[in-house]
Amino acid sequence: MRDAEVMKKIKWILCPTCGNKTRTMIREDTELKNFPLFCPKCKIESLIQVRDFQIVVLKEPDA
């Protein structure tokens, strides 16, 4: 039961460009500032900020 409670508080970060899972997981108390998020599928790196499971894209690469 305890493992199930912990798993409810963990989520995958999705790529802001293509929407697929990245290799990064966050907990509900995780705070990231100026974090370079790399997507293994579309091979694009985005600069993000995370607080309370809210992901804000600070900079996306130019197309």
All heavy atoms as a GROMACS GRO file, in nm:
protein
  514
    1MET      N    1   0.083  -0.120   0.000
    1MET     CA    2   0.000   0.000   0.000
    1MET      C    3   0.087   0.126   0.000
    1MET      O    4   0.056   0.222  -0.066
    1MET     CB    5  -0.092  -0.004   0.122
    1MET     CG    6  -0.187   0.111   0.131
    1MET     SD    7  -0.309   0.098   0.001
    1MET     CE    8  -0.416   0.226   0.045
    2ARG      N    9   0.196   0.121   0.073
    2ARG     CA   10   0.283   0.238   0.081
    2ARG      C   11   0.344   0.272  -0.056
    2ARG      O   12   0.356   0.388  -0.090
    2ARG     CB   13   0.391   0.214   0.183
    2ARG     CG   14   0.482   0.331   0.203
    2ARG     CD   15   0.511   0.350   0.349
    2ARG     NE   16   0.611   0.453   0.367
    2ARG     CZ   17   0.583   0.576   0.406
    2ARG    NH1   18   0.459   0.609   0.429
    2ARG    NH2   19   0.676   0.665   0.422
    3ASP      N   20   0.382   0.170  -0.133
    3ASP     CA   21   0.438   0.194  -0.266
    3ASP      C   22   0.335   0.259  -0.358
    3ASP      O   23   0.369   0.342  -0.441
    3ASP     CB   24   0.488   0.064  -0.328
    3ASP     CG   25   0.612   0.012  -0.258
    3ASP    OD1   26   0.685   0.094  -0.199
    3ASP    OD2   27   0.636  -0.109  -0.262
    4ALA      N   28   0.209   0.220  -0.344
    4ALA     CA   29   0.103   0.279  -0.426
    4ALA      C   30   0.085   0.427  -0.394
    4ALA      O   31   0.059   0.508  -0.483
    4ALA     CB   32  -0.027   0.203  -0.406
    5GLU      N   33   0.100   0.463  -0.267
    5GLU     CA   34   0.088   0.603  -0.227
    5GLU      C   35   0.201   0.686  -0.287
    5GLU      O   36   0.180   0.797  -0.333
    5GLU     CB   37   0.090   0.616  -0.075
    5GLU     CG   38  -0.033   0.559  -0.008
    5GLU     CD   39  -0.021   0.559   0.144
    5GLU    OE1   40   0.077   0.616   0.196
    5GLU    OE2   41  -0.109   0.502   0.209
    6VAL      N   42   0.321   0.630  -0.289
    6VAL     CA   43   0.435   0.701  -0.345
    6VAL      C   44   0.419   0.715  -0.496
    6VAL      O   45   0.448   0.820  -0.553
    6VAL     CB   46   0.567   0.628  -0.311
    6VAL    CG1   47   0.684   0.688  -0.386
    6VAL    CG2   48   0.593   0.632  -0.161
    7MET      N   49   0.370   0.612  -0.564
    7MET     CA   50   0.356   0.616  -0.709
    7MET      C   51   0.251   0.718  -0.755
    7MET      O   52   0.260   0.771  -0.864
    7MET     CB   53   0.321   0.478  -0.765
    7MET     CG   54   0.435   0.378  -0.754
    7MET     SD   55   0.588   0.435  -0.829
    7MET     CE   56   0.543   0.438  -0.999
    8LYS      N   57   0.154   0.747  -0.671
    8LYS     CA   58   0.054   0.848  -0.707
    8LYS      C   59   0.116   0.987  -0.715
    8LYS      O   60   0.067   1.073  -0.784
    8LYS     CB   61  -0.058   0.851  -0.603
    8LYS     CG   62  -0.150   0.732  -0.608
    8LYS     CD   63  -0.257   0.746  -0.505
    8LYS     CE   64  -0.344   0.623  -0.500
    8LYS     NZ   65  -0.444   0.631  -0.394
    9LYS      N   66   0.226   1.007  -0.645
    9LYS     CA   67   0.288   1.138  -0.636
    9LYS      C   68   0.402   1.155  -0.736
    9LYS      O   69   0.475   1.252  -0.730
    9LYS     CB   70   0.340   1.161  -0.496
    9LYS     CG   71   0.230   1.156  -0.391
    9LYS     CD   72   0.286   1.170  -0.253
    9LYS     CE   73   0.177   1.156  -0.149
    9LYS     NZ   74   0.231   1.164  -0.014
   10ILE      N   75   0.420   1.062  -0.828
   10ILE     CA   76   0.527   1.068  -0.927
   10ILE      C   77   0.468   1.068  -1.067
   10ILE      O   78   0.377   0.992  -1.096
   10ILE     CB   79   0.623   0.948  -0.911
   10ILE    CG1   80   0.691   0.953  -0.774
   10ILE    CG2   81   0.727   0.947  -1.021
   10ILE    CD1   82   0.778   0.833  -0.744
   11LYS      N   83   0.519   1.157  -1.153
   11LYS     CA   84   0.471   1.165  -1.291
   11LYS      C   85   0.590   1.178  -1.387
   11LYS      O   86   0.695   1.228  -1.350
   11LYS     CB   87   0.382   1.288  -1.311
   11LYS     CG   88   0.251   1.281  -1.241
   11LYS     CD   89   0.167   1.402  -1.278
   11LYS     CE   90   0.034   1.398  -1.206
   11LYS     NZ   91  -0.048   1.515  -1.240
   12TRP      N   92   0.569   1.134  -1.509
   12TRP     CA   93   0.668   1.154  -1.615
   12TRP      C   94   0.655   1.296  -1.667
   12TRP      O   95   0.544   1.350  -1.677
   12TRP     CB   96   0.643   1.058  -1.731
   12TRP     CG   97   0.675   0.916  -1.702
   12TRP    CD1   98   0.587   0.818  -1.666
   12TRP    CD2   99   0.803   0.853  -1.705
   12TRP    NE1  100   0.653   0.700  -1.647
   12TRP    CE2  101   0.786   0.718  -1.672
   12TRP    CE3  102   0.932   0.899  -1.735
   12TRP    CZ2  103   0.892   0.629  -1.666
   12TRP    CZ3  104   1.036   0.809  -1.729
   12TRP    CH2  105   1.016   0.676  -1.694
   13ILE      N  106   0.766   1.355  -1.707
   13ILE     CA  107   0.762   1.484  -1.775
   13ILE      C  108   0.742   1.454  -1.923
   13ILE      O  109   0.814   1.372  -1.980
   13ILE     CB  110   0.890   1.565  -1.754
   13ILE    CG1  111   0.907   1.601  -1.607
   13ILE    CG2  112   0.887   1.692  -1.838
   13ILE    CD1  113   1.031   1.684  -1.578
   14LEU      N  114   0.645   1.519  -1.984
   14LEU     CA  115   0.619   1.501  -2.127
   14LEU      C  116   0.690   1.610  -2.206
   14LEU      O  117   0.703   1.724  -2.161
   14LEU     CB  118   0.469   1.507  -2.155
   14LEU     CG  119   0.384   1.403  -2.082
   14LEU    CD1  120   0.238   1.423  -2.118
   14LEU    CD2  121   0.429   1.263  -2.113
   15CYS      N  122   0.733   1.574  -2.325
   15CYS     CA  123   0.802   1.667  -2.413
   15CYS      C  124   0.703   1.777  -2.455
   15CYS      O  125   0.593   1.746  -2.502
   15CYS     CB  126   0.855   1.594  -2.536
   15CYS     SG  127   0.926   1.704  -2.660
   16PRO      N  128   0.741   1.905  -2.441
   16PRO     CA  129   0.651   2.013  -2.482
   16PRO      C  130   0.634   2.023  -2.633
   16PRO      O  131   0.538   2.081  -2.681
   16PRO     CB  132   0.716   2.139  -2.425
   16PRO     CG  133   0.857   2.102  -2.400
   16PRO     CD  134   0.862   1.955  -2.377
   17THR      N  135   0.726   1.963  -2.710
   17THR     CA  136   0.719   1.971  -2.855
   17THR      C  137   0.633   1.860  -2.915
   17THR      O  138   0.540   1.885  -2.990
   17THR     CB  139   0.861   1.963  -2.916
   17THR    OG1  140   0.941   2.065  -2.857
   17THR    CG2  141   0.858   1.982  -3.065
   18CYS      N  142   0.664   1.732  -2.880
   18CYS     CA  143   0.593   1.620  -2.942
   18CYS      C  144   0.494   1.551  -2.848
   18CYS      O  145   0.411   1.473  -2.893
   18CYS     CB  146   0.693   1.518  -2.997
   18CYS     SG  147   0.787   1.430  -2.870
   19GLY      N  148   0.501   1.577  -2.717
   19GLY     CA  149   0.405   1.520  -2.623
   19GLY      C  150   0.436   1.381  -2.574
   19GLY      O  151   0.357   1.322  -2.500
   20ASN      N  152   0.551   1.324  -2.611
   20ASN     CA  153   0.588   1.191  -2.565
   20ASN      C  154   0.661   1.197  -2.432
   20ASN      O  155   0.709   1.302  -2.391
   20ASN     CB  156   0.679   1.123  -2.670
   20ASN     CG  157   0.601   1.080  -2.790
   20ASN    OD1  158   0.503   1.008  -2.780
   20ASN    ND2  159   0.643   1.127  -2.906
   21LYS      N  160   0.671   1.080  -2.365
   21LYS     CA  161   0.742   1.072  -2.239
   21LYS      C  162   0.890   1.097  -2.260
   21LYS      O  163   0.948   1.052  -2.357
   21LYS     CB  164   0.729   0.932  -2.178
   21LYS     CG  165   0.604   0.906  -2.103
   21LYS     CD  166   0.621   0.776  -2.029
   21LYS     CE  167   0.495   0.699  -2.016
   21LYS     NZ  168   0.516   0.570  -1.953
   22THR      N  169   0.949   1.168  -2.165
   22THR     CA  170   1.094   1.184  -2.164
   22THR      C  171   1.149   1.083  -2.063
   22THR      O  172   1.073   1.003  -2.008
   22THR     CB  173   1.134   1.326  -2.124
   22THR    OG1  174   1.087   1.352  -1.992
   22THR    CG2  175   1.077   1.428  -2.220
   23ARG      N  176   1.276   1.086  -2.036
   23ARG     CA  177   1.336   0.993  -1.941
   23ARG      C  178   1.340   1.050  -1.800
   23ARG      O  179   1.408   0.998  -1.712
   23ARG     CB  180   1.478   0.959  -1.986
   23ARG     CG  181   1.481   0.884  -2.116
   23ARG     CD  182   1.622   0.856  -2.158
   23ARG     NE  183   1.622   0.783  -2.284
   23ARG     CZ  184   1.712   0.796  -2.378
   23ARG    NH1  185   1.813   0.880  -2.362
   23ARG    NH2  186   1.705   0.726  -2.488
   24THR      N  187   1.267   1.156  -1.777
   24THR     CA  188   1.270   1.227  -1.649
   24THR      C  189   1.137   1.213  -1.578
   24THR      O  190   1.032   1.236  -1.637
   24THR     CB  191   1.302   1.376  -1.672
   24THR    OG1  192   1.418   1.387  -1.752
   24THR    CG2  193   1.324   1.448  -1.541
   25MET      N  194   1.144   1.177  -1.450
   25MET     CA  195   1.024   1.170  -1.365
   25MET      C  196   1.037   1.276  -1.257
   25MET      O  197   1.147   1.310  -1.214
   25MET     CB  198   1.011   1.033  -1.300
   25MET     CG  199   0.985   0.921  -1.397
   25MET     SD  200   0.967   0.763  -1.314
   25MET     CE  201   0.799   0.776  -1.261
   26ILE      N  202   0.922   1.328  -1.211
   26ILE     CA  203   0.922   1.426  -1.103
   26ILE      C  204   0.823   1.382  -0.995
   26ILE      O  205   0.726   1.313  -1.022
   26ILE     CB  206   0.885   1.567  -1.152
   26ILE    CG1  207   0.751   1.566  -1.226
   26ILE    CG2  208   0.995   1.624  -1.237
   26ILE    CD1  209   0.700   1.704  -1.261
   27ARG      N  210   0.854   1.424  -0.873
   27ARG     CA  211   0.761   1.403  -0.762
   27ARG      C  212   0.684   1.532  -0.741
   27ARG      O  213   0.719   1.636  -0.797
   27ARG     CB  214   0.839   1.369  -0.634
   27ARG     CG  215   0.911   1.239  -0.643
   27ARG     CD  216   0.982   1.198  -0.518
   27ARG     NE  217   0.987   1.301  -0.414
   27ARG     CZ  218   1.038   1.279  -0.294
   27ARG    NH1  219   1.086   1.163  -0.262
   27ARG    NH2  220   1.040   1.376  -0.204
   28GLU      N  221   0.579   1.526  -0.659
   28GLU     CA  222   0.496   1.645  -0.642
   28GLU      C  223   0.570   1.758  -0.569
   28GLU      O  224   0.534   1.874  -0.585
   28GLU     CB  225   0.366   1.613  -0.570
   28GLU     CG  226   0.382   1.570  -0.426
   28GLU     CD  227   0.248   1.540  -0.362
   28GLU    OE1  228   0.145   1.580  -0.417
   28GLU    OE2  229   0.248   1.476  -0.257
   29ASP      N  230   0.675   1.727  -0.495
   29ASP     CA  231   0.750   1.830  -0.425
   29ASP      C  232   0.876   1.874  -0.502
   29ASP      O  233   0.958   1.948  -0.451
   29ASP     CB  234   0.788   1.784  -0.285
   29ASP     CG  235   0.875   1.658  -0.285
   29ASP    OD1  236   0.884   1.592  -0.389
   29ASP    OD2  237   0.932   1.626  -0.179
   30THR      N  238   0.888   1.832  -0.629
   30THR     CA  239   1.004   1.867  -0.710
   30THR      C  240   0.991   2.010  -0.764
   30THR      O  241   0.885   2.050  -0.810
   30THR     CB  242   1.017   1.772  -0.831
   30THR    OG1  243   1.035   1.640  -0.781
   30THR    CG2  244   1.136   1.808  -0.917
   31GLU      N  245   1.101   2.084  -0.755
   31GLU     CA  246   1.106   2.218  -0.813
   31GLU      C  247   1.230   2.224  -0.901
   31GLU      O  248   1.341   2.196  -0.857
   31GLU     CB  249   1.114   2.325  -0.705
   31GLU     CG  250   0.986   2.339  -0.627
   31GLU     CD  251   0.989   2.456  -0.531
   31GLU    OE1  252   1.070   2.549  -0.551
   31GLU    OE2  253   0.910   2.454  -0.436
   32LEU      N  254   1.211   2.258  -1.028
   32LEU     CA  255   1.321   2.272  -1.123
   32LEU      C  256   1.318   2.413  -1.178
   32LEU      O  257   1.212   2.467  -1.208
   32LEU     CB  258   1.307   2.172  -1.238
   32LEU     CG  259   1.310   2.024  -1.205
   32LEU    CD1  260   1.276   1.943  -1.329
   32LEU    CD2  261   1.446   1.985  -1.153
   33LYS      N  262   1.436   2.469  -1.195
   33LYS     CA  263   1.446   2.604  -1.251
   33LYS      C  264   1.554   2.601  -1.358
   33LYS      O  265   1.666   2.555  -1.332
   33LYS     CB  266   1.483   2.702  -1.140
   33LYS     CG  267   1.472   2.844  -1.178
   33LYS     CD  268   1.493   2.931  -1.056
   33LYS     CE  269   1.472   3.076  -1.094
   33LYS     NZ  270   1.490   3.162  -0.978
   34ASN      N  271   1.521   2.645  -1.478
   34ASN     CA  272   1.614   2.644  -1.591
   34ASN      C  273   1.669   2.504  -1.617
   34ASN      O  274   1.789   2.485  -1.631
   34ASN     CB  275   1.729   2.743  -1.569
   34ASN     CG  276   1.679   2.884  -1.559
   34ASN    OD1  277   1.582   2.921  -1.624
   34ASN    ND2  278   1.745   2.964  -1.479
   35PHE      N  279   1.580   2.406  -1.626
   35PHE     CA  280   1.619   2.267  -1.646
   35PHE      C  281   1.618   2.232  -1.795
   35PHE      O  282   1.516   2.250  -1.862
   35PHE     CB  283   1.521   2.174  -1.571
   35PHE     CG  284   1.555   2.029  -1.581
   35PHE    CD1  285   1.658   1.976  -1.506
   35PHE    CD2  286   1.484   1.944  -1.665
   35PHE    CE1  287   1.690   1.841  -1.516
   35PHE    CE2  288   1.515   1.811  -1.675
   35PHE     CZ  289   1.619   1.758  -1.600
   36PRO      N  290   1.731   2.184  -1.848
   36PRO     CA  291   1.735   2.144  -1.990
   36PRO      C  292   1.673   2.005  -2.008
   36PRO      O  293   1.733   1.905  -1.972
   36PRO     CB  294   1.884   2.145  -2.024
   36PRO     CG  295   1.952   2.122  -1.893
   36PRO     CD  296   1.861   2.177  -1.786
   37LEU      N  297   1.554   1.999  -2.062
   37LEU     CA  298   1.482   1.874  -2.083
   37LEU      C  299   1.507   1.824  -2.225
   37LEU      O  300   1.480   1.895  -2.322
   37LEU     CB  301   1.332   1.895  -2.062
   37LEU     CG  302   1.243   1.773  -2.083
   37LEU    CD1  303   1.266   1.671  -1.973
   37LEU    CD2  304   1.098   1.814  -2.087
   38PHE      N  305   1.559   1.702  -2.237
   38PHE     CA  306   1.588   1.643  -2.368
   38PHE      C  307   1.487   1.534  -2.398
   38PHE      O  308   1.459   1.449  -2.314
   38PHE     CB  309   1.729   1.585  -2.370
   38PHE     CG  310   1.763   1.518  -2.501
   38PHE    CD1  311   1.792   1.593  -2.612
   38PHE    CD2  312   1.764   1.381  -2.512
   38PHE    CE1  313   1.823   1.533  -2.733
   38PHE    CE2  314   1.793   1.318  -2.632
   38PHE     CZ  315   1.824   1.395  -2.743
   39CYS      N  316   1.431   1.537  -2.519
   39CYS     CA  317   1.337   1.434  -2.563
   39CYS      C  318   1.412   1.334  -2.651
   39CYS      O  319   1.468   1.371  -2.754
   39CYS     CB  320   1.224   1.496  -2.642
   39CYS     SG  321   1.108   1.374  -2.708
   40PRO      N  322   1.413   1.205  -2.613
   40PRO     CA  323   1.484   1.105  -2.693
   40PRO      C  324   1.416   1.074  -2.826
   40PRO      O  325   1.480   1.023  -2.916
   40PRO     CB  326   1.487   0.982  -2.603
   40PRO     CG  327   1.377   1.001  -2.507
   40PRO     CD  328   1.358   1.148  -2.491
   41LYS      N  329   1.287   1.106  -2.839
   41LYS     CA  330   1.218   1.074  -2.963
   41LYS      C  331   1.239   1.182  -3.070
   41LYS      O  332   1.281   1.152  -3.181
   41LYS     CB  333   1.068   1.056  -2.939
   41LYS     CG  334   0.997   1.019  -3.067
   41LYS     CD  335   0.857   0.974  -3.045
   41LYS     CE  336   0.799   0.935  -3.180
   41LYS     NZ  337   0.668   0.881  -3.168
   42CYS      N  338   1.212   1.307  -3.036
   42CYS     CA  339   1.227   1.414  -3.136
   42CYS      C  340   1.364   1.480  -3.132
   42CYS      O  341   1.392   1.566  -3.214
   42CYS     CB  342   1.115   1.517  -3.122
   42CYS     SG  343   1.118   1.612  -2.969
   43LYS      N  344   1.447   1.442  -3.035
   43LYS     CA  345   1.585   1.490  -3.023
   43LYS      C  346   1.594   1.641  -3.004
   43LYS      O  347   1.688   1.705  -3.051
   43LYS     CB  348   1.668   1.450  -3.146
   43LYS     CG  349   1.659   1.306  -3.185
   43LYS     CD  350   1.749   1.221  -3.100
   43LYS     CE  351   1.764   1.081  -3.155
   43LYS     NZ  352   1.682   0.982  -3.099
   44ILE      N  353   1.497   1.698  -2.936
   44ILE     CA  354   1.494   1.843  -2.912
   44ILE      C  355   1.510   1.868  -2.763
   44ILE      O  356   1.453   1.799  -2.680
   44ILE     CB  357   1.362   1.905  -2.963
   44ILE    CG1  358   1.359   1.894  -3.115
   44ILE    CG2  359   1.346   2.048  -2.918
   44ILE    CD1  360   1.232   1.945  -3.178
   45GLU      N  361   1.589   1.970  -2.730
   45GLU     CA  362   1.609   2.009  -2.591
   45GLU      C  363   1.534   2.139  -2.565
   45GLU      O  364   1.545   2.234  -2.642
   45GLU     CB  365   1.759   2.028  -2.565
   45GLU     CG  366   1.790   2.057  -2.421
   45GLU     CD  367   1.939   2.063  -2.394
   45GLU    OE1  368   2.005   1.960  -2.416
   45GLU    OE2  369   1.988   2.171  -2.355
   46SER      N  370   1.456   2.141  -2.456
   46SER     CA  371   1.380   2.259  -2.418
   46SER      C  372   1.418   2.299  -2.277
   46SER      O  373   1.449   2.214  -2.193
   46SER     CB  374   1.230   2.230  -2.420
   46SER     OG  375   1.189   2.188  -2.547
   47LEU      N  376   1.416   2.426  -2.249
   47LEU     CA  377   1.445   2.477  -2.116
   47LEU      C  378   1.312   2.492  -2.043
   47LEU      O  379   1.221   2.562  -2.091
   47LEU     CB  380   1.515   2.612  -2.128
   47LEU     CG  381   1.592   2.661  -2.008
   47LEU    CD1  382   1.703   2.562  -1.972
   47LEU    CD2  383   1.653   2.796  -2.036
   48ILE      N  384   1.298   2.423  -1.928
   48ILE     CA  385   1.169   2.424  -1.857
   48ILE      C  386   1.187   2.465  -1.712
   48ILE      O  387   1.298   2.467  -1.659
   48ILE     CB  388   1.099   2.286  -1.862
   48ILE    CG1  389   1.180   2.180  -1.789
   48ILE    CG2  390   1.070   2.245  -2.004
   48ILE    CD1  391   1.104   2.052  -1.763
   49GLN      N  392   1.073   2.493  -1.650
   49GLN     CA  393   1.065   2.522  -1.508
   49GLN      C  394   0.949   2.440  -1.453
   49GLN      O  395   0.843   2.435  -1.515
   49GLN     CB  396   1.041   2.672  -1.487
   49GLN     CG  397   1.037   2.715  -1.345
   49GLN     CD  398   1.030   2.867  -1.336
   49GLN    OE1  399   1.066   2.938  -1.428
   49GLN    NE2  400   0.980   2.916  -1.225
   50VAL      N  401   0.968   2.374  -1.338
   50VAL     CA  402   0.864   2.289  -1.281
   50VAL      C  403   0.841   2.326  -1.135
   50VAL      O  404   0.937   2.344  -1.058
   50VAL     CB  405   0.903   2.139  -1.289
   50VAL    CG1  406   0.798   2.052  -1.222
   50VAL    CG2  407   0.925   2.096  -1.432
   51ARG      N  408   0.714   2.336  -1.098
   51ARG     CA  409   0.677   2.358  -0.958
   51ARG      C  410   0.535   2.306  -0.940
   51ARG      O  411   0.445   2.345  -1.015
   51ARG     CB  412   0.684   2.506  -0.924
   51ARG     CG  413   0.658   2.531  -0.779
   51ARG     CD  414   0.687   2.673  -0.743
   51ARG     NE  415   0.676   2.688  -0.599
   51ARG     CZ  416   0.684   2.800  -0.536
   51ARG    NH1  417   0.705   2.911  -0.604
   51ARG    NH2  418   0.672   2.804  -0.405
   52ASP      N  419   0.514   2.218  -0.844
   52ASP     CA  420   0.382   2.158  -0.815
   52ASP      C  421   0.321   2.093  -0.938
   52ASP      O  422   0.203   2.114  -0.970
   52ASP     CB  423   0.285   2.263  -0.758
   52ASP     CG  424   0.332   2.321  -0.626
   52ASP    OD1  425   0.392   2.245  -0.548
   52ASP    OD2  426   0.309   2.440  -0.601
   53PHE      N  427   0.398   2.015  -1.011
   53PHE     CA  428   0.358   1.946  -1.133
   53PHE      C  429   0.319   2.041  -1.247
   53PHE      O  430   0.267   1.999  -1.348
   53PHE     CB  431   0.242   1.848  -1.110
   53PHE     CG  432   0.282   1.722  -1.039
   53PHE    CD1  433   0.206   1.672  -0.935
   53PHE    CD2  434   0.393   1.650  -1.078
   53PHE    CE1  435   0.240   1.554  -0.872
   53PHE    CE2  436   0.429   1.533  -1.015
   53PHE     CZ  437   0.352   1.484  -0.911
   54GLN      N  438   0.342   2.170  -1.232
   54GLN     CA  439   0.314   2.266  -1.337
   54GLN      C  440   0.442   2.289  -1.415
   54GLN      O  441   0.541   2.336  -1.360
   54GLN     CB  442   0.263   2.399  -1.279
   54GLN     CG  443   0.133   2.386  -1.203
   54GLN     CD  444   0.019   2.340  -1.292
   54GLN    OE1  445   0.002   2.387  -1.403
   54GLN    NE2  446  -0.060   2.248  -1.242
   55ILE      N  447   0.442   2.257  -1.544
   55ILE     CA  448   0.559   2.270  -1.628
   55ILE      C  449   0.544   2.393  -1.717
   55ILE      O  450   0.444   2.408  -1.789
   55ILE     CB  451   0.579   2.144  -1.714
   55ILE    CG1  452   0.598   2.024  -1.623
   55ILE    CG2  453   0.698   2.161  -1.808
   55ILE    CD1  454   0.596   1.891  -1.694
   56VAL      N  455   0.642   2.482  -1.711
   56VAL     CA  456   0.643   2.604  -1.791
   56VAL      C  457   0.765   2.596  -1.883
   56VAL      O  458   0.876   2.575  -1.837
   56VAL     CB  459   0.653   2.729  -1.702
   56VAL    CG1  460   0.659   2.855  -1.786
   56VAL    CG2  461   0.536   2.734  -1.606
   57VAL      N  462   0.743   2.613  -2.013
   57VAL     CA  463   0.851   2.612  -2.110
   57VAL      C  464   0.909   2.752  -2.116
   57VAL      O  465   0.841   2.847  -2.152
   57VAL     CB  466   0.802   2.568  -2.249
   57VAL    CG1  467   0.917   2.569  -2.348
   57VAL    CG2  468   0.739   2.431  -2.242
   58LEU      N  469   1.038   2.763  -2.080
   58LEU     CA  470   1.104   2.894  -2.081
   58LEU      C  471   1.157   2.926  -2.220
   58LEU      O  472   1.152   3.040  -2.264
   58LEU     CB  473   1.218   2.896  -1.979
   58LEU     CG  474   1.177   2.870  -1.834
   58LEU    CD1  475   1.300   2.866  -1.746
   58LEU    CD2  476   1.080   2.976  -1.787
   59LYS      N  477   1.213   2.824  -2.287
   59LYS     CA  478   1.268   2.848  -2.420
   59LYS      C  479   1.262   2.719  -2.501
   59LYS      O  480   1.310   2.616  -2.457
   59LYS     CB  481   1.412   2.895  -2.411
   59LYS     CG  482   1.474   2.926  -2.545
   59LYS     CD  483   1.616   2.975  -2.530
   59LYS     CE  484   1.674   3.002  -2.667
   59LYS     NZ  485   1.816   3.035  -2.660
   60GLU      N  486   1.202   2.729  -2.618
   60GLU     CA  487   1.201   2.619  -2.712
   60GLU      C  488   1.298   2.653  -2.824
   60GLU      O  489   1.315   2.770  -2.857
   60GLU     CB  490   1.061   2.596  -2.770
   60GLU     CG  491   0.967   2.530  -2.672
   60GLU     CD  492   0.840   2.487  -2.738
   60GLU    OE1  493   0.846   2.438  -2.853
   60GLU    OE2  494   0.734   2.504  -2.677
   61PRO      N  495   1.362   2.552  -2.883
   61PRO     CA  496   1.453   2.582  -2.992
   61PRO      C  497   1.381   2.639  -3.113
   61PRO      O  498   1.262   2.612  -3.135
   61PRO     CB  499   1.515   2.446  -3.025
   61PRO     CG  500   1.422   2.346  -2.968
   61PRO     CD  501   1.352   2.412  -2.854
   62ASP      N  502   1.451   2.721  -3.189
   62ASP     CA  503   1.392   2.779  -3.309
   62ASP      C  504   1.376   2.673  -3.416
   62ASP      O  505   1.459   2.585  -3.431
   62ASP     CB  506   1.480   2.892  -3.363
   62ASP     CG  507   1.488   3.006  -3.264
   62ASP    OD1  508   1.390   3.029  -3.190
   62ASP    OD2  509   1.593   3.073  -3.260
   63ALA      N  510   1.268   2.680  -3.491
   63ALA     CA  511   1.239   2.580  -3.593
   63ALA      C  512   1.320   2.598  -3.718
   63ALA      O  513   1.378   2.691  -3.751
   63ALA     CB  514   1.092   2.581  -3.629
   0.00000   0.00000   0.00000
